[in-house]
Amino acid sequence: MSKYGPEERALFESRATVLYEEVVTLGGLKQKDPRIAARAPDRAAFDMLLDLDLVILDQSTSTYVAVDPSTIQSRIVAPLGLRGAELLTESSEWAKAFGTLSHAWRRSPESTRGPFTEIHGPEAIQSYISGVVADCEDELLTAQPQTGRDAAIMAEAALRDGAALERGITMRTLYQHSARRSAVTHKYVAAVTERGAEVRTLDEFFNRIIVVDRRLAVIPGQTGLAVALSVREPSLVAYLVDIFERTWERARPFTNRESSMMRDIAAEQRAMTIRMLIEGHADPVSAKRLGVSPRTYAGYVADLKGEYEAETRFQLGYTMGRQGVSGREGPDGEARTRNRRSS
């Protein structure tokens, strides 16, 4: 049944299923029904139902009647599942073959001529990261800003990191608070925490980093995410680990959904938005530092305008300045600001 691909499934979902439901509801469809005439809009959908044997012709009444779909499903789905399993197996075997070569390369003098190595291109970077994670023997530290998380990459990361955790690797991951609103990230976090990983979030901006066994770190290149830098210099790796540890101590557990925790997180994001406004950052820069889209950031600013009854950003900044709001107040300071405003 390999002839049924994404296009055929789209036709099946959008039109054939509707037509099938009509056949079931009406108790059948006459052979001369205009909806299934040669050039009728539903003819392609009807032909698919016929081809799948979901409708058959009752010769005695010249009526097409529906067939129980559970008797047909396995004939269509099972071959696709088998083919998918075969492709996954073959893909895994190729990955193992290349993994052997990659392991040999990373352990060779040729690959370690210096403490730094540049990797160019998203695919090469993902491949390199998969390789070093596969070689991890003890600990994996990662920090990932929320902006631009790709579902396919996250699914691949869940498989890669899950395999490492199954080998007994300890793993800690940092996200920004905005990750808590991402369904893709929630799915990844559920997959890795189930296997023992720890995940926390922070309001502050940080850049991507992966540290393997405290001997190797992968960070973005100077020109952006299309280039990565592999760092093996022990002092620099130790410095990056120290930054991670200090940040980790200030972060909040991802899986904690208590109302008090969520209020604190909302307050931290509000405070950071205020700091971005006061410091005069452009919206794209501010959105990136908060780990949200420019549209979401604009919504944060609009909320602040409403809260301080300001029509423009200038008025907003002036009002906050008069009230001594800096975005660095603790919970008590924030409460006092609200009290002054209401008095």
VOPAGU-2260 file (C-alpha; in pm, 1 decimal, decimal comma):
REM VOPAGU-2260
SITE   aa  ch    i         X         Y         Z
SITE  MET   A    0       0,0       0,0       0,0
SITE  SER   A    1     294,7     230,4     -62,2
SITE  LYS   A    2      85,6     433,0    -308,5
SITE  TYR   A    3     -84,7     599,7     -12,3
SITE  GLY   A    4     132,7     892,3      87,5
SITE  PRO   A    5      80,7    1239,3     240,4
SITE  GLU   A    6    -124,4    1371,9     -55,6
SITE  GLU   A    7    -358,1    1074,5     -48,3
SITE  ARG   A    8    -393,6    1101,7     327,8
SITE  ALA   A    9    -483,8    1469,9     292,3
SITE  LEU   A   10    -760,6    1379,8      46,2
SITE  PHE   A   11    -875,8    1104,0     278,2
SITE  GLU   A   12    -890,7    1334,5     582,0
SITE  SER   A   13   -1048,6    1633,9     409,5
SITE  ARG   A   14   -1304,7    1477,7     173,4
SITE  ALA   A   15   -1316,5    1098,2     172,4
SITE  THR   A   16   -1400,3    1071,9     542,1
SITE  VAL   A   17   -1681,2    1325,6     502,8
SITE  LEU   A   18   -1825,7    1130,7     212,1
SITE  TYR   A   19   -1792,8     805,1     406,1
SITE  GLU   A   20   -1984,4     956,9     698,2
SITE  GLU   A   21   -2262,1    1059,7     458,5
SITE  VAL   A   22   -2283,2     704,4     323,2
SITE  VAL   A   23   -2312,4     573,1     680,8
SITE  THR   A   24   -2570,2     835,6     779,5
SITE  LEU   A   25   -2785,8     786,2     471,0
SITE  GLY   A   26   -2757,4     409,3     483,5
SITE  GLY   A   27   -2599,3     402,3     137,9
SITE  LEU   A   28   -2542,3     598,3    -180,5
SITE  LYS   A   29   -2720,9     518,5    -504,0
SITE  GLN   A   30   -2504,6     417,9    -797,7
SITE  LYS   A   31   -2641,8     708,6   -1001,6
SITE  ASP   A   32   -2606,0     970,8    -727,1
SITE  PRO   A   33   -2484,4    1297,2    -893,7
SITE  ARG   A   34   -2224,7    1352,1    -617,5
SITE  ILE   A   35   -2022,2    1059,0    -749,7
SITE  ALA   A   36   -2068,1    1118,7   -1121,5
SITE  ALA   A   37   -1759,3    1104,7   -1344,6
SITE  ARG   A   38   -1665,5    1472,9   -1308,9
SITE  ALA   A   39   -1827,8    1547,5    -974,0
SITE  PRO   A   40   -1617,2    1722,9    -702,5
SITE  ASP   A   41   -1643,1    1417,7    -476,6
SITE  ARG   A   42   -1545,6    1164,0    -740,8
SITE  ALA   A   43   -1177,5    1143,8    -639,8
SITE  ALA   A   44   -1274,1    1091,4    -277,4
SITE  PHE   A   45   -1530,0     828,3    -378,0
SITE  ASP   A   46   -1272,6     643,9    -591,3
SITE  MET   A   47   -1042,3     632,7    -290,8
SITE  LEU   A   48   -1318,1     482,8     -73,6
SITE  LEU   A   49   -1377,1     221,4    -342,2
SITE  ASP   A   50   -1007,1     146,7    -375,2
SITE  LEU   A   51    -977,8     103,2       0,5
SITE  ASP   A   52   -1289,5    -119,3       4,7
SITE  LEU   A   53   -1450,5     116,9     255,6
SITE  VAL   A   54   -1760,1     120,6      34,7
SITE  ILE   A   55   -1885,7    -166,8    -181,4
SITE  LEU   A   56   -2167,3    -199,3    -430,6
SITE  ASP   A   57   -2476,6    -390,6    -324,5
SITE  GLN   A   58   -2580,1    -534,7    -661,6
SITE  SER   A   59   -2933,3    -612,4    -548,4
SITE  THR   A   60   -3014,2    -245,8    -473,5
SITE  SER   A   61   -2756,3     -68,3    -695,6
SITE  THR   A   62   -2642,9     109,0    -377,3
SITE  TYR   A   63   -2296,3     168,0    -239,6
SITE  VAL   A   64   -2286,9      75,1     129,4
SITE  ALA   A   65   -2020,1     134,9     395,4
SITE  VAL   A   66   -1786,5    -131,0     533,0
SITE  ASP   A   67   -1658,9    -143,6     893,1
SITE  PRO   A   68   -1330,2      57,0     878,5
SITE  SER   A   69   -1166,1    -154,7    1150,8
SITE  THR   A   70   -1153,2    -443,4     904,3
SITE  ILE   A   71    -964,5    -227,9     653,1
SITE  GLN   A   72    -733,5     -23,7     876,5
SITE  SER   A   73    -471,7    -291,3     945,2
SITE  ARG   A   74    -434,4    -361,0     573,4
SITE  ILE   A   75    -333,1       3,2     518,3
SITE  VAL   A   76    -153,8      95,0     837,8
SITE  ALA   A   77      44,5    -222,4     905,8
SITE  PRO   A   78     256,9    -207,9     585,6
SITE  LEU   A   79     333,3     158,9     650,9
SITE  GLY   A   80     438,0      80,3    1006,4
SITE  LEU   A   81     655,5    -207,7     886,0
SITE  ARG   A   82     818,8      13,4     626,8
SITE  GLY   A   83     878,9     282,7     891,0
SITE  ALA   A   84    1036,9      28,1    1124,5
SITE  GLU   A   85    1263,7     -95,1     845,8
SITE  LEU   A   86    1372,8     262,5     766,9
SITE  LEU   A   87    1440,1     334,0    1134,2
SITE  THR   A   88    1647,8      17,9    1165,3
SITE  GLU   A   89    1847,6      99,2     854,3
SITE  SER   A   90    1894,6     458,5     970,6
SITE  SER   A   91    2019,8     333,6    1307,5
SITE  GLU   A   92    2267,4      98,0    1143,9
SITE  TRP   A   93    2404,8     377,3     923,5
SITE  ALA   A   94    2431,8     603,4    1228,7
SITE  LYS   A   95    2630,8     334,9    1411,0
SITE  ALA   A   96    2862,0     293,4    1112,1
SITE  PHE   A   97    2928,5     666,9    1092,7
SITE  GLY   A   98    2949,8     684,7    1471,5
SITE  THR   A   99    3245,7     447,6    1465,4
SITE  LEU   A  100    3423,9     674,1    1218,1
SITE  SER   A  101    3335,1     989,0    1414,3
SITE  HIS   A  102    3460,8     834,9    1738,4
SITE  ALA   A  103    3789,2     742,6    1573,4
SITE  TRP   A  104    3822,9    1096,1    1433,9
SITE  ARG   A  105    3755,4    1269,5    1764,5
SITE  ARG   A  106    4014,6    1052,7    1939,4
SITE  SER   A  107    4278,9    1104,2    1671,4
SITE  PRO   A  108    4564,3    1360,0    1688,5
SITE  GLU   A  109    4429,9    1515,6    1368,1
SITE  SER   A  110    4107,9    1626,4    1538,5
SITE  THR   A  111    4279,1    1764,6    1847,5
SITE  ARG   A  112    4547,7    1979,8    1697,0
SITE  GLY   A  113    4426,3    2275,1    1901,9
SITE  PRO   A  114    4190,1    2359,8    2186,1
SITE  PHE   A  115    3927,5    2508,7    1950,6
SITE  THR   A  116    3744,1    2367,8    1648,6
SITE  GLU   A  117    3489,1    2548,8    1432,6
SITE  ILE   A  118    3194,1    2353,7    1294,8
SITE  HIS   A  119    3003,6    2513,9    1006,5
SITE  GLY   A  120    2641,0    2455,0     909,7
SITE  PRO   A  121    2335,9    2341,1    1111,7
SITE  GLU   A  122    2354,5    1979,0     994,3
SITE  ALA   A  123    2725,2    1948,9    1073,1
SITE  ILE   A  124    2667,4    2106,3    1414,8
SITE  GLN   A  125    2381,6    1868,3    1499,2
SITE  SER   A  126    2591,0    1573,4    1384,8
SITE  TYR   A  127    2887,3    1686,5    1595,0
SITE  ILE   A  128    2669,7    1737,4    1903,1
SITE  SER   A  129    2513,8    1393,5    1857,7
SITE  GLY   A  130    2864,3    1247,8    1841,9
SITE  VAL   A  131    3000,7    1414,6    2154,3
SITE  VAL   A  132    2683,6    1332,5    2349,2
SITE  ALA   A  133    2717,1     970,2    2239,5
SITE  ASP   A  134    3074,3     975,2    2378,0
SITE  CYS   A  135    2965,3    1129,5    2710,0
SITE  GLU   A  136    3069,8     912,5    3002,3
SITE  ASP   A  137    2951,6    1098,5    3311,5
SITE  GLU   A  138    2780,1    1440,5    3294,1
SITE  LEU   A  139    2598,9    1658,9    3043,5
SITE  LEU   A  140    2526,3    2028,8    3105,5
SITE  THR   A  141    2318,1    2225,8    2856,2
SITE  ALA   A  142    2174,5    2577,0    2838,1
SITE  GLN   A  143    1925,0    2663,4    2566,7
SITE  PRO   A  144    1749,5    2997,2    2511,3
SITE  GLN   A  145    1387,0    2949,8    2413,9
SITE  THR   A  146    1366,8    3149,8    2088,9
SITE  GLY   A  147    1361,2    2947,2    1768,5
SITE  ARG   A  148    1310,7    2597,2    1911,3
SITE  ASP   A  149    1240,6    2363,9    1619,7
SITE  ALA   A  150    1006,7    2067,6    1677,7
SITE  ALA   A  151    1209,8    1827,5    1461,5
SITE  ILE   A  152    1537,5    1920,9    1631,7
SITE  MET   A  153    1376,0    1887,8    1974,9
SITE  ALA   A  154    1243,0    1542,2    1886,8
SITE  GLU   A  155    1590,2    1438,4    1772,3
SITE  ALA   A  156    1739,8    1582,6    2091,5
SITE  ALA   A  157    1491,0    1387,5    2303,4
SITE  LEU   A  158    1604,5    1061,5    2143,4
SITE  ARG   A  159    1973,2    1153,4    2165,0
SITE  ASP   A  160    1963,1    1274,7    2525,5
SITE  GLY   A  161    1727,9     996,1    2629,7
SITE  ALA   A  162    1980,3     739,9    2507,7
SITE  ALA   A  163    2255,4     912,0    2709,0
SITE  LEU   A  164    2039,2     910,8    3023,2
SITE  GLU   A  165    1963,5     542,9    2975,3
SITE  ARG   A  166    2340,8     482,9    2989,5
SITE  GLY   A  167    2349,0     644,1    3334,3
SITE  ILE   A  168    2463,4     993,2    3233,2
SITE  THR   A  169    2356,3    1276,5    3467,2
SITE  MET   A  170    2205,2    1571,9    3283,2
SITE  ARG   A  171    2105,3    1925,2    3380,2
SITE  THR   A  172    1941,5    2168,4    3137,9
SITE  LEU   A  173    1863,3    2539,3    3166,0
SITE  TYR   A  174    1590,3    2725,7    2976,0
SITE  GLN   A  175    1444,4    3072,1    3000,1
SITE  HIS   A  176    1105,5    3109,0    3172,9
SITE  SER   A  177     938,0    3148,3    2833,3
SITE  ALA   A  178    1005,2    2778,5    2766,9
SITE  ARG   A  179     724,2    2698,2    3009,5
SITE  ARG   A  180     473,4    2814,7    2744,6
SITE  SER   A  181     618,3    2595,3    2468,7
SITE  ALA   A  182     440,1    2265,9    2399,4
SITE  VAL   A  183     746,7    2142,1    2208,2
SITE  THR   A  184     974,0    2208,4    2505,0
SITE  HIS   A  185     727,2    2053,0    2750,2
SITE  LYS   A  186     730,1    1733,3    2544,2
SITE  TYR   A  187    1109,7    1724,6    2544,3
SITE  VAL   A  188    1131,5    1796,2    2917,8
SITE  ALA   A  189     881,1    1521,0    2995,1
SITE  ALA   A  190    1088,7    1273,6    2794,3
SITE  VAL   A  191    1421,9    1352,8    2963,7
SITE  THR   A  192    1301,6    1411,5    3321,2
SITE  GLU   A  193    1129,5    1074,8    3310,8
SITE  ARG   A  194    1479,2     931,0    3268,7
SITE  GLY   A  195    1636,4    1133,4    3547,6
SITE  ALA   A  196    1735,9    1466,2    3392,1
SITE  GLU   A  197    1692,3    1792,7    3583,7
SITE  VAL   A  198    1553,7    2100,9    3406,5
SITE  ARG   A  199    1527,0    2454,7    3540,7
SITE  THR   A  200    1430,3    2796,8    3402,6
SITE  LEU   A  201    1556,2    3149,7    3457,3
SITE  ASP   A  202    1441,0    3498,2    3361,2
SITE  GLU   A  203    1789,5    3606,3    3251,4
SITE  PHE   A  204    1921,8    3585,1    2898,6
SITE  PHE   A  205    2200,7    3339,1    2824,6
SITE  ASN   A  206    2342,8    3179,3    2513,8
SITE  ARG   A  207    2356,1    2818,2    2405,4
SITE  ILE   A  208    2613,0    2591,0    2562,6
SITE  ILE   A  209    2670,2    2216,4    2591,1
SITE  VAL   A  210    2938,1    2083,8    2826,6
SITE  VAL   A  211    3038,0    1716,8    2806,1
SITE  ASP   A  212    3212,9    1557,6    3105,4
SITE  ARG   A  213    3359,1    1899,9    3194,0
SITE  ARG   A  214    3624,4    1839,4    2929,4
SITE  LEU   A  215    3458,3    1979,6    2617,7
SITE  ALA   A  216    3214,3    2265,8    2558,2
SITE  VAL   A  217    3018,8    2357,2    2245,5
SITE  ILE   A  218    2918,5    2723,4    2213,7
SITE  PRO   A  219    2787,9    2942,1    1926,7
SITE  GLY   A  220    3040,6    3103,0    1697,7
SITE  GLN   A  221    3083,2    3478,3    1681,8
SITE  THR   A  222    2886,1    3504,9    1356,1
SITE  GLY   A  223    2572,6    3331,1    1484,2
SITE  LEU   A  224    2413,8    2988,1    1521,7
SITE  ALA   A  225    2532,5    2868,5    1179,4
SITE  VAL   A  226    2878,7    2827,0    1330,4
SITE  ALA   A  227    2966,0    2643,3    1652,3
SITE  LEU   A  228    3291,4    2640,3    1844,6
SITE  SER   A  229    3415,3    2327,9    2018,8
SITE  VAL   A  230    3629,7    2420,7    2320,5
SITE  ARG   A  231    3870,6    2177,0    2486,4
SITE  GLU   A  232    4093,9    2421,5    2673,8
SITE  PRO   A  233    4058,6    2303,6    3039,2
SITE  SER   A  234    4066,6    2648,1    3205,4
SITE  LEU   A  235    3805,1    2792,1    2969,4
SITE  VAL   A  236    3580,2    2486,6    3003,3
SITE  ALA   A  237    3607,1    2515,7    3383,1
SITE  TYR   A  238    3513,3    2885,3    3358,7
SITE  LEU   A  239    3205,1    2803,0    3148,7
SITE  VAL   A  240    3103,9    2532,8    3397,0
SITE  ASP   A  241    3136,0    2783,7    3683,1
SITE  ILE   A  242    2903,9    3025,7    3500,1
SITE  PHE   A  243    2656,2    2742,7    3445,0
SITE  GLU   A  244    2664,0    2640,4    3812,3
SITE  ARG   A  245    2604,5    2997,0    3933,6
SITE  THR   A  246    2314,5    3035,4    3692,3
SITE  TRP   A  247    2173,7    2696,1    3788,9
SITE  GLU   A  248    2156,5    2796,2    4155,3
SITE  ARG   A  249    1932,3    3094,6    4070,4
SITE  ALA   A  250    1702,5    2898,3    3837,9
SITE  ARG   A  251    1366,1    2741,8    3922,6
SITE  PRO   A  252    1262,8    2376,1    3865,0
SITE  PHE   A  253    1072,8    2335,8    3537,1
SITE  THR   A  254     839,0    2072,8    3678,6
SITE  ASN   A  255     730,4    2292,5    3972,2
SITE  ARG   A  256     380,5    2420,6    3883,1
SITE  GLU   A  257     283,2    2562,5    4222,1
SITE  SER   A  258      84,7    2886,6    4199,6
SITE  SER   A  259     336,5    3077,2    4413,4
SITE  MET   A  260     619,2    2969,2    4183,3
SITE  MET   A  261     425,4    3072,6    3872,2
SITE  ARG   A  262     349,4    3413,2    4026,5
SITE  ASP   A  263     718,3    3464,5    4098,7
SITE  ILE   A  264     807,8    3368,7    3741,3
SITE  ALA   A  265     549,4    3610,6    3599,6
SITE  ALA   A  266     689,4    3884,7    3823,3
SITE  GLU   A  267    1044,5    3810,5    3706,5
SITE  GLN   A  268     944,6    3832,3    3340,4
SITE  ARG   A  269     758,9    4157,9    3407,6
SITE  ALA   A  270    1064,9    4299,7    3582,6
SITE  MET   A  271    1291,7    4202,3    3294,9
SITE  THR   A  272    1055,0    4367,5    3045,7
SITE  ILE   A  273    1077,2    4686,6    3251,9
SITE  ARG   A  274    1458,4    4666,8    3250,3
SITE  MET   A  275    1462,4    4624,0    2872,9
SITE  LEU   A  276    1242,2    4933,1    2832,7
SITE  ILE   A  277    1446,6    5145,1    3072,0
SITE  GLU   A  278    1774,0    5041,8    2906,4
SITE  GLY   A  279    1630,0    5142,9    2568,1
SITE  HIS   A  280    1677,6    4815,5    2380,7
SITE  ALA   A  281    1501,9    4770,9    2046,3
SITE  ASP   A  282    1203,8    4535,5    2049,0
SITE  PRO   A  283    1379,1    4250,3    1857,9
SITE  VAL   A  284    1671,9    4261,8    2101,1
SITE  SER   A  285    1442,1    4272,5    2403,9
SITE  ALA   A  286    1230,6    3986,0    2270,8
SITE  LYS   A  287    1541,9    3774,6    2215,1
SITE  ARG   A  288    1668,7    3842,0    2565,6
SITE  LEU   A  289    1332,2    3738,6    2708,8
SITE  GLY   A  290    1321,0    3433,4    2483,7
SITE  VAL   A  291     988,9    3529,5    2324,2
SITE  SER   A  292     867,8    3646,1    1984,4
SITE  PRO   A  293     856,2    4022,2    1907,7
SITE  ARG   A  294     476,9    3996,1    1906,2
SITE  THR   A  295     470,5    3847,7    2255,8
SITE  TYR   A  296     711,3    4113,2    2378,9
SITE  ALA   A  297     487,7    4385,4    2232,3
SITE  GLY   A  298     205,2    4232,4    2434,6
SITE  TYR   A  299     413,0    4259,9    2752,4
SITE  VAL   A  300     474,1    4628,9    2679,3
SITE  ALA   A  301     103,7    4684,4    2611,3
SITE  ASP   A  302      20,1    4525,4    2947,8
SITE  LEU   A  303     260,0    4764,1    3121,6
SITE  LYS   A  304     101,8    5062,1    2941,8
SITE  GLY   A  305    -236,4    4951,5    3070,4
SITE  GLU   A  306    -103,0    4894,3    3420,2
SITE  TYR   A  307      53,4    5241,2    3438,2
SITE  GLU   A  308    -222,7    5411,2    3233,7
SITE  ALA   A  309      25,2    5531,0    2970,5
SITE  GLU   A  310     -56,1    5584,0    2603,9
SITE  THR   A  311     301,5    5594,7    2475,6
SITE  ARG   A  312     631,4    5435,9    2575,2
SITE  PHE   A  313     760,9    5780,8    2667,2
SITE  GLN   A  314     472,6    5825,9    2910,4
SITE  LEU   A  315     531,7    5474,2    3040,6
SITE  GLY   A  316     899,4    5542,8    3105,2
SITE  TYR   A  317     823,8    5878,8    3265,3
SITE  THR   A  318     560,2    5730,0    3496,4
SITE  MET   A  319     780,6    5441,1    3602,0
SITE  GLY   A  320    1069,1    5683,3    3660,8
SITE  ARG   A  321     855,3    5906,2    3884,5
SITE  GLN   A  322     749,9    5604,6    4089,3
SITE  GLY   A  323    1104,7    5475,3    4120,0
SITE  VAL   A  324    1037,0    5158,5    3921,8
SITE  SER   A  325    1359,2    5003,5    3789,3
SITE  GLY   A  326    1268,4    4640,8    3727,2
SITE  ARG   A  327    1510,4    4535,1    4000,5
SITE  GLU   A  328    1276,5    4551,4    4297,5
SITE  GLY   A  329    1211,1    4242,5    4505,8
SITE  PRO   A  330     856,8    4125,8    4580,9
SITE  ASP   A  331     825,0    4371,5    4870,7
SITE  GLY   A  332     951,1    4662,8    4661,7
SITE  GLU   A  333     707,0    4573,2    4389,0
SITE  ALA   A  334     422,3    4575,0    4638,0
SITE  ARG   A  335     522,6    4915,9    4770,0
SITE  THR   A  336     525,4    5050,8    4413,6
SITE  ARG   A  337     170,4    4932,0    4361,2
SITE  ASN   A  338      63,2    5080,7    4691,9
SITE  ARG   A  339     208,6    5422,0    4599,3
SITE  ARG   A  340      26,7    5406,9    4268,4
SITE  SER   A  341    -307,8    5327,0    4430,2
SITE  SER   A  342    -274,9    5594,2    4702,7
